[in-house]
Amino acid sequence: MNTVLQDERTGKQVISNTGKKRFLDKSITTREVIFILALALCMTPWVSAPVALTGGLIIAQFIGHPFLHLNHKATHILLQISVVGLGFGMNMHSALKAGSEGFIFTIASISGTLIVGYIMGRLLKIDTKTSHLISCGTAICGGSAIAAVSPVIKAEEKQLSVALGTVFILNSAALFLFPFVGHLLHLSQTQFGLWSAIAIHDTSSVVGAASKYGPQALEVATTVKLARALWIMPAVVLTTLCFRTGKQKIKIPWFIGLFLLAMLLHTYFPIAPVSEVLVKVAKTGLTITLFLIGAGLSREVLKGVGFKPLLQGVILWALISGAALWAVMTLAA
């Protein structure tokens, strides 16, 4: 857009293109440099998801998010793409052949967690969408389940932030707490594998905890967790049914279909090297997403969150961990 101005010295009219924004005309601020460097660091293997979230929170509190107006759209797109990429790390046969005990535990724990989570959300008067995201993340597969469900219920960034933050904080604690409790109670490799797959949210944390306990625990935990991850699909369908309004049609998000397609491709076609790369990219995408979400949680936003959602997440996690531990010690002895 051109603007007509008058030169004060000559009195002549000149045309200025002040409406155009050129990148080279804009100076880069210090906080933008810090933000970009931190974002680049999240793309390296040295930064885990919890660390990225923490780093984003620190930036939000001390220097602020310099690109906040782009944050919601970026996190929304990255979450969907990352979910699709994670499908390339799942084998359909391995998941379906998970042990019968693990399958029964999975059904019972998922349904129980969702029911208890709904009741807790009502009792604590937590926002319905936030409560559902926390329940799904605790019940099924942590951040992956939250990423899959959030577009269906049209969750806002703050609701998504609270749910993901709660899940990843508890994941970090589980990496240290579960092996300690397992050795303390003298759990067998199979028992620990079942317990960690059911009670720990994300696959990466399940693998991390089980690998510390032993090779058999790692094998059991991985197969049971894969079977558990398949419940993302029914959870999305159920969520669509529960949250639709009026005559709204049931629509499965496009990325869920691609998630299933990615799993089938990985299972039936010899693309293992490609799958490995895509899964790494997807995990990096989730790490970046968490950093962006943390960076969007300013002090004003955090003040508006309150402690109730975190309380729900902790209580749900304690209940599912305790119930699963009792089950494996009693039924899988």
C-alpha positions as CSV (number, residue, x, y, z in Angstrom):
1,M,0.0,0.0,0.0
2,N,1.5,3.3,-1.1
3,T,1.2,6.5,0.9
4,V,1.4,10.1,-0.5
5,L,3.6,12.3,1.7
6,Q,4.8,15.9,1.4
7,D,8.5,16.7,1.6
8,E,8.9,19.5,4.2
9,R,11.9,21.0,2.5
10,T,10.8,21.1,-1.1
11,G,7.0,21.0,-0.7
12,K,6.8,18.3,-3.3
13,Q,4.7,15.2,-2.9
14,V,6.5,11.9,-2.7
15,I,5.2,8.3,-2.7
16,S,6.2,6.1,0.2
17,N,5.6,2.3,0.4
18,T,5.4,2.3,4.2
19,G,2.6,-0.3,4.1
20,K,5.1,-3.0,3.0
21,K,7.0,-4.9,5.6
22,R,10.5,-6.0,4.6
23,F,12.5,-8.5,6.6
24,L,15.8,-6.7,6.2
25,D,14.3,-3.5,7.6
26,K,13.4,-5.1,10.9
27,S,16.1,-5.3,13.6
28,I,16.3,-8.6,15.6
29,T,16.0,-8.2,19.3
30,T,18.0,-10.0,21.9
31,R,15.0,-12.0,23.2
32,E,14.3,-13.2,19.6
33,V,17.9,-14.4,19.3
34,I,17.6,-16.3,22.7
35,F,14.3,-17.8,21.6
36,I,15.5,-19.0,18.3
37,L,18.7,-20.5,19.8
38,A,16.6,-22.3,22.4
39,L,14.2,-23.6,19.7
40,A,17.2,-24.9,17.7
41,L,18.5,-26.6,20.8
42,C,15.2,-28.5,21.1
43,M,15.9,-30.1,17.7
44,T,19.0,-31.8,19.1
45,P,18.9,-35.2,20.8
46,W,20.2,-33.7,24.1
47,V,16.9,-32.1,25.0
48,S,14.1,-34.3,26.2
49,A,10.4,-33.4,26.1
50,P,10.2,-32.4,29.9
51,V,13.4,-30.3,29.5
52,A,11.9,-28.6,26.5
53,L,8.7,-27.8,28.3
54,T,10.7,-26.5,31.3
55,G,12.9,-24.4,29.0
56,G,9.8,-22.9,27.4
57,L,8.4,-22.0,30.8
58,I,11.6,-20.3,31.8
59,I,11.6,-18.2,28.7
60,A,8.0,-17.3,29.2
61,Q,8.6,-16.1,32.7
62,F,11.8,-14.1,32.2
63,I,11.9,-12.8,28.6
64,G,8.5,-13.6,27.1
65,H,7.5,-15.2,23.8
66,P,8.5,-12.9,20.9
67,F,6.3,-14.7,18.4
68,L,3.3,-15.3,20.6
69,H,0.8,-14.5,17.8
70,L,2.0,-17.5,15.8
71,N,2.2,-19.9,18.7
72,H,-1.3,-21.5,18.6
73,K,-1.2,-22.3,14.9
74,A,2.3,-23.7,15.1
75,T,1.6,-26.0,18.0
76,H,-1.6,-27.2,16.4
77,I,0.1,-28.2,13.1
78,L,3.1,-29.7,14.8
79,L,1.1,-31.9,17.1
80,Q,-0.9,-33.4,14.2
81,I,2.2,-34.1,12.1
82,S,4.0,-35.6,15.0
83,V,1.1,-38.0,15.8
84,V,1.3,-39.3,12.2
85,G,5.0,-39.7,12.4
86,L,4.7,-41.8,15.6
87,G,2.6,-44.3,13.7
88,F,5.7,-45.4,11.8
89,G,7.1,-46.7,15.0
90,M,4.2,-49.1,15.7
91,N,3.9,-52.6,14.4
92,M,0.3,-53.9,14.1
93,H,1.2,-57.5,14.7
94,S,3.3,-56.8,17.8
95,A,0.6,-54.7,19.3
96,L,-2.2,-57.3,18.6
97,K,-0.1,-60.1,20.0
98,A,0.5,-58.5,23.3
99,G,-0.1,-60.9,26.3
100,S,-3.6,-61.6,27.3
101,E,-2.9,-60.4,30.8
102,G,-1.7,-57.1,29.6
103,F,-4.7,-56.7,27.3
104,I,-7.1,-57.3,30.1
105,F,-5.2,-54.8,32.3
106,T,-5.3,-52.3,29.5
107,I,-9.0,-52.4,29.0
108,A,-9.8,-52.2,32.7
109,S,-7.3,-49.4,33.4
110,I,-8.4,-47.3,30.4
111,S,-12.1,-47.5,31.1
112,G,-11.6,-47.0,34.9
113,T,-9.3,-44.0,34.4
114,L,-11.7,-42.2,32.0
115,I,-14.7,-42.8,34.3
116,V,-12.8,-41.7,37.5
117,G,-11.3,-38.7,35.6
118,Y,-14.8,-37.6,34.5
119,I,-16.1,-37.8,38.1
120,M,-13.1,-35.9,39.4
121,G,-13.5,-33.2,36.9
122,R,-17.0,-32.6,37.9
123,L,-16.2,-32.7,41.7
124,L,-13.3,-30.4,41.3
125,K,-15.2,-28.2,38.9
126,I,-12.4,-28.3,36.3
127,D,-13.0,-27.2,32.7
128,T,-14.5,-30.1,30.9
129,K,-12.1,-30.1,28.0
130,T,-9.0,-29.8,30.2
131,S,-10.3,-32.6,32.5
132,H,-10.9,-34.9,29.5
133,L,-7.5,-34.3,28.0
134,I,-5.8,-35.1,31.3
135,S,-7.9,-38.3,31.7
136,C,-7.1,-39.4,28.1
137,G,-3.4,-38.7,28.5
138,T,-3.3,-40.7,31.8
139,A,-5.5,-43.5,30.5
140,I,-3.9,-44.2,27.1
141,C,-0.7,-42.9,25.8
142,G,0.2,-39.5,27.3
143,G,1.1,-36.8,24.9
144,S,0.2,-38.8,21.8
145,A,-3.4,-39.3,23.1
146,I,-3.7,-35.7,24.1
147,A,-2.5,-34.6,20.7
148,A,-5.0,-36.9,18.9
149,V,-8.0,-35.9,21.1
150,S,-7.4,-32.1,21.4
151,P,-8.4,-31.1,17.8
152,V,-11.6,-33.2,18.1
153,I,-12.8,-31.2,21.1
154,K,-11.3,-27.9,19.7
155,A,-9.2,-27.5,22.8
156,E,-7.7,-24.1,23.4
157,E,-3.9,-23.6,23.9
158,K,-4.2,-23.1,27.6
159,Q,-6.2,-26.3,28.0
160,L,-3.7,-28.2,25.9
161,S,-0.8,-26.7,27.8
162,V,-2.2,-27.7,31.2
163,A,-2.9,-31.3,30.1
164,L,0.5,-31.8,28.4
165,G,2.4,-30.2,31.2
166,T,0.8,-32.4,33.8
167,V,1.5,-35.6,31.9
168,F,5.1,-34.8,31.2
169,I,5.9,-33.8,34.7
170,L,4.6,-37.1,35.9
171,N,6.5,-38.9,33.2
172,S,9.7,-37.4,34.5
173,A,9.0,-38.6,38.0
174,A,8.1,-42.1,36.8
175,L,11.5,-42.6,35.2
176,F,13.1,-42.5,38.6
177,L,10.3,-43.6,40.9
178,F,9.1,-46.8,39.1
179,P,12.5,-48.8,39.0
180,F,13.1,-47.9,42.7
181,V,9.6,-49.2,43.7
182,G,10.0,-52.2,41.5
183,H,13.2,-53.3,43.2
184,L,11.9,-52.4,46.6
185,L,8.9,-54.7,46.1
186,H,11.0,-57.4,44.3
187,L,8.8,-57.3,41.2
188,S,9.7,-59.8,38.5
189,Q,10.7,-58.7,35.0
190,T,7.2,-59.5,33.7
191,Q,5.4,-57.8,36.5
192,F,7.4,-54.6,36.2
193,G,6.9,-54.6,32.4
194,L,3.2,-54.9,32.8
195,W,3.0,-52.3,35.5
196,S,5.1,-49.7,33.7
197,A,3.3,-50.1,30.4
198,I,-0.1,-49.5,32.1
199,A,0.8,-46.9,34.7
200,I,3.4,-44.7,32.9
201,H,1.9,-42.3,30.3
202,D,4.3,-42.0,27.3
203,T,6.0,-44.8,25.4
204,S,9.4,-43.1,25.7
205,S,9.2,-43.0,29.5
206,V,7.9,-46.6,29.6
207,V,10.9,-47.8,27.5
208,G,13.3,-45.7,29.7
209,A,12.0,-47.1,33.0
210,A,11.7,-50.7,31.7
211,S,15.2,-50.7,30.2
212,K,16.6,-49.8,33.6
213,Y,14.9,-52.8,35.1
214,G,15.9,-55.5,32.6
215,P,15.6,-56.9,29.0
216,Q,12.6,-59.0,29.7
217,A,10.8,-56.1,31.4
218,L,11.6,-54.0,28.4
219,E,10.1,-56.6,25.9
220,V,6.9,-57.0,27.9
221,A,6.5,-53.3,28.5
222,T,7.0,-52.4,24.8
223,T,4.4,-54.9,23.5
224,V,1.8,-54.0,26.1
225,K,2.4,-50.3,25.5
226,L,1.9,-50.8,21.7
227,A,-1.4,-52.5,22.3
228,R,-2.4,-49.6,24.7
229,A,-1.5,-47.1,22.0
230,L,-4.0,-48.6,19.6
231,W,-6.8,-47.4,21.9
232,I,-6.1,-43.8,20.7
233,M,-8.5,-44.6,17.8
234,P,-11.5,-45.7,19.9
235,A,-10.8,-42.8,22.2
236,V,-11.0,-40.3,19.4
237,V,-14.3,-41.8,18.2
238,L,-15.8,-41.8,21.7
239,T,-14.6,-38.2,22.3
240,T,-16.3,-37.1,19.0
241,L,-19.5,-38.7,20.1
242,C,-19.4,-37.1,23.6
243,F,-18.4,-33.6,22.5
244,R,-20.4,-33.1,19.4
245,T,-23.2,-30.5,19.5
246,G,-26.6,-30.7,17.9
247,K,-26.6,-32.4,14.5
248,Q,-22.8,-32.2,14.2
249,K,-21.5,-35.0,12.1
250,I,-18.9,-37.4,13.4
251,K,-15.6,-36.5,11.7
252,I,-12.4,-38.4,12.3
253,P,-9.5,-36.0,11.9
254,W,-7.4,-36.5,8.8
255,F,-4.2,-37.1,10.8
256,I,-5.8,-40.0,12.6
257,G,-6.4,-41.8,9.3
258,L,-2.8,-41.0,8.3
259,F,-1.6,-42.4,11.7
260,L,-3.3,-45.7,11.0
261,L,-1.9,-45.7,7.4
262,A,1.6,-45.1,8.8
263,M,1.2,-48.0,11.2
264,L,0.1,-50.3,8.3
265,L,2.9,-49.2,6.1
266,H,5.5,-49.8,8.8
267,T,4.0,-53.3,9.4
268,Y,3.6,-54.6,5.9
269,F,6.2,-52.9,3.8
270,P,10.0,-53.0,4.1
271,I,10.5,-49.4,5.0
272,A,12.3,-49.8,8.4
273,P,15.1,-47.3,7.7
274,V,12.6,-44.7,6.6
275,S,10.3,-45.4,9.6
276,E,13.1,-45.0,12.0
277,V,13.9,-41.5,10.6
278,L,10.3,-40.5,10.6
279,V,9.8,-41.6,14.2
280,K,12.8,-39.5,15.3
281,V,11.5,-36.5,13.4
282,A,8.1,-37.0,15.0
283,K,9.6,-37.1,18.5
284,T,11.6,-34.0,17.7
285,G,8.4,-32.4,16.6
286,L,6.7,-33.2,19.9
287,T,9.7,-31.8,21.8
288,I,9.5,-28.6,19.8
289,T,5.8,-28.4,20.4
290,L,6.3,-28.7,24.2
291,F,8.9,-25.9,24.1
292,L,6.5,-23.7,22.2
293,I,3.6,-24.5,24.6
294,G,5.8,-23.8,27.6
295,A,6.9,-20.5,26.1
296,G,3.3,-19.5,25.7
297,L,2.6,-20.0,29.4
298,S,3.2,-16.5,30.7
299,R,2.7,-15.6,34.4
300,E,-0.8,-14.3,33.6
301,V,-1.8,-17.5,32.0
302,L,-0.4,-19.6,34.9
303,K,-2.3,-17.6,37.4
304,G,-5.5,-18.4,35.6
305,V,-4.8,-22.2,35.6
306,G,-5.0,-23.0,39.3
307,F,-3.9,-26.2,41.0
308,K,-7.0,-28.3,40.4
309,P,-6.0,-29.7,37.0
310,L,-2.6,-30.7,38.3
311,L,-4.4,-32.3,41.4
312,Q,-6.6,-34.3,39.1
313,G,-3.6,-35.6,37.1
314,V,-1.7,-36.6,40.2
315,I,-4.6,-38.4,41.8
316,L,-5.5,-40.2,38.6
317,W,-1.9,-41.3,38.2
318,A,-1.7,-42.4,41.8
319,L,-4.9,-44.4,41.4
320,I,-3.9,-46.1,38.1
321,S,-0.4,-46.8,39.4
322,G,-1.7,-48.3,42.6
323,A,-4.4,-50.4,41.0
324,A,-2.0,-51.7,38.3
325,L,0.6,-52.6,40.9
326,W,-1.9,-54.5,42.9
327,A,-3.1,-56.3,39.8
328,V,0.3,-57.4,38.6
329,M,1.4,-58.5,42.1
330,T,-1.9,-60.5,42.5
331,L,-2.7,-61.8,39.1
332,A,0.6,-61.9,37.4
333,A,2.7,-63.4,40.2
